[in-house]
Amino acid sequence: MAITPKEESDIGISPRERILRSMVGSVGVRGYRETTVSEVIKTAGVSSETFDGFFAGKEDCTLAAYDWVIERILDRVAISYELGAATSWSEGVRHGLEALLGAIAEYPAVARMALVEVPPISPEAHARYRAALERIASKLRGGRDYLSEDEEPPPHVELMALGGAEVILVDEVSAGRADQLPARMPELLFAILVPYLGPEDAAAEMQAAAAA
């Protein structure tokens, strides 16, 4: 499942989708501040009137483009998680993480747009980013079953579990090393699993992932 349409003929692709594709590419490569609506519509091959018919302005279009790619990324992660979770919760997390890192490596401009450029734009943009994190975090709730009855996890333990991995993702994408992230999957898996499984079992899962 592609995150963004491939560099192919635009035949059959709607004007709105061409604008979204153009916005993703521009923000992902140039950055949000350097992106202009005039560049976006030129690349999309549409008029300013067409753009204005769909979007209220640059930020509105950027957020729509963000939603568009995030849905594709999260669909990919969710499908992989469910396939792995048929074996065990930790396998689901591993498969979902592999899918996420693979998408980031395959589409570095999309990753930069989604992880680096969009969240600081405005409170609304940050809220969209937070909502995406929470959707990923929801897949971690199954880890609570591994806690003993006397262990009461913090209310936001899922977001906390993602926090360390998120920092690494943002740093690596910002530094232009998105293609190297799949190789770091085992250590990222450890960071996500350790609040639920503890250091020893999380390390065993990390070692198994590294050996696979």
RASULBEL-V142219 format. One record per pair of residues at least 6 apart in sequence whose ideal C-beta (glycine too) atoms are under 6 Angstrom apart, sorted by the first residue. I is the first residue (numbers start at 0). J is the second residue. D is the distance in Angstrom with one decimal. If there is no record, write none. Layout:
i=I j=J d=D
i=I j=J d=D
//
This chain:
i=0 j=75 d=5.7
i=2 j=68 d=5.6
i=2 j=71 d=4.4
i=2 j=72 d=5.9
i=2 j=102 d=5.9
i=2 j=106 d=5.1
i=2 j=109 d=5.6
i=3 j=20 d=5.9
i=3 j=23 d=5.9
i=9 j=17 d=5.8
i=14 j=45 d=5.0
i=14 j=49 d=5.3
i=15 j=53 d=5.1
i=17 j=43 d=4.1
i=18 j=43 d=4.6
i=19 j=64 d=4.5
i=19 j=67 d=5.0
i=21 j=39 d=4.6
i=21 j=42 d=4.2
i=21 j=43 d=4.1
i=22 j=39 d=5.2
i=22 j=60 d=5.3
i=22 j=61 d=5.9
i=22 j=64 d=4.2
i=23 j=64 d=4.9
i=23 j=68 d=5.9
i=23 j=112 d=5.6
i=25 j=34 d=4.3
i=25 j=38 d=5.9
i=25 j=39 d=5.6
i=26 j=34 d=5.2
i=26 j=112 d=4.5
i=26 j=116 d=5.1
i=27 j=108 d=3.0
i=27 j=109 d=5.8
i=27 j=111 d=4.9
i=27 j=112 d=3.9
i=28 j=108 d=5.4
i=30 j=116 d=5.8
i=31 j=116 d=4.6
i=31 j=120 d=5.9
i=36 j=57 d=5.3
i=40 j=47 d=5.9
i=40 j=50 d=5.0
i=54 j=60 d=4.0
i=65 j=117 d=4.9
i=68 j=109 d=5.3
i=69 j=131 d=5.1
i=72 j=102 d=5.4
i=73 j=134 d=5.8
i=75 j=98 d=5.0
i=75 j=102 d=5.7
i=76 j=95 d=4.8
i=76 j=98 d=5.0
i=76 j=99 d=5.1
i=79 j=94 d=4.3
i=79 j=95 d=5.2
i=79 j=98 d=3.6
i=80 j=91 d=4.6
i=80 j=94 d=5.9
i=80 j=95 d=3.5
i=80 j=138 d=5.2
i=82 j=94 d=5.8
i=83 j=90 d=4.0
i=83 j=91 d=4.1
i=83 j=93 d=6.0
i=83 j=94 d=3.1
i=84 j=91 d=3.0
i=88 j=141 d=4.1
i=89 j=204 d=5.5
i=93 j=188 d=5.7
i=93 j=208 d=5.8
i=95 j=138 d=6.0
i=96 j=184 d=6.0
i=96 j=188 d=5.8
i=97 j=184 d=5.9
i=100 j=180 d=4.7
i=100 j=181 d=4.7
i=100 j=184 d=5.6
i=101 j=181 d=6.0
i=103 j=110 d=4.2
i=103 j=177 d=5.1
i=103 j=180 d=5.5
i=104 j=177 d=5.5
i=104 j=178 d=4.9
i=104 j=180 d=5.7
i=104 j=181 d=5.4
i=107 j=177 d=3.9
i=110 j=172 d=4.8
i=110 j=177 d=5.2
i=111 j=172 d=5.4
i=114 j=169 d=5.2
i=114 j=172 d=5.2
i=115 j=172 d=5.9
i=115 j=173 d=5.4
i=117 j=124 d=5.2
i=118 j=124 d=6.0
i=118 j=125 d=5.1
i=118 j=128 d=4.2
i=136 j=157 d=3.7
i=136 j=158 d=5.2
i=136 j=161 d=5.6
i=139 j=157 d=4.3
i=139 j=160 d=5.7
i=142 j=195 d=3.3
i=145 j=195 d=4.9
i=145 j=196 d=5.7
i=156 j=194 d=5.7
i=160 j=191 d=5.0
i=160 j=194 d=4.9
i=163 j=190 d=4.2
i=164 j=187 d=4.6
i=164 j=190 d=5.2
i=164 j=191 d=5.7
i=171 j=180 d=5.5
i=185 j=205 d=4.5
i=185 j=208 d=4.4
i=185 j=209 d=4.2
i=188 j=205 d=5.7
i=188 j=208 d=5.4
i=189 j=201 d=5.0
i=189 j=205 d=4.0
i=192 j=201 d=4.2
i=192 j=204 d=5.5
i=193 j=201 d=4.1
//
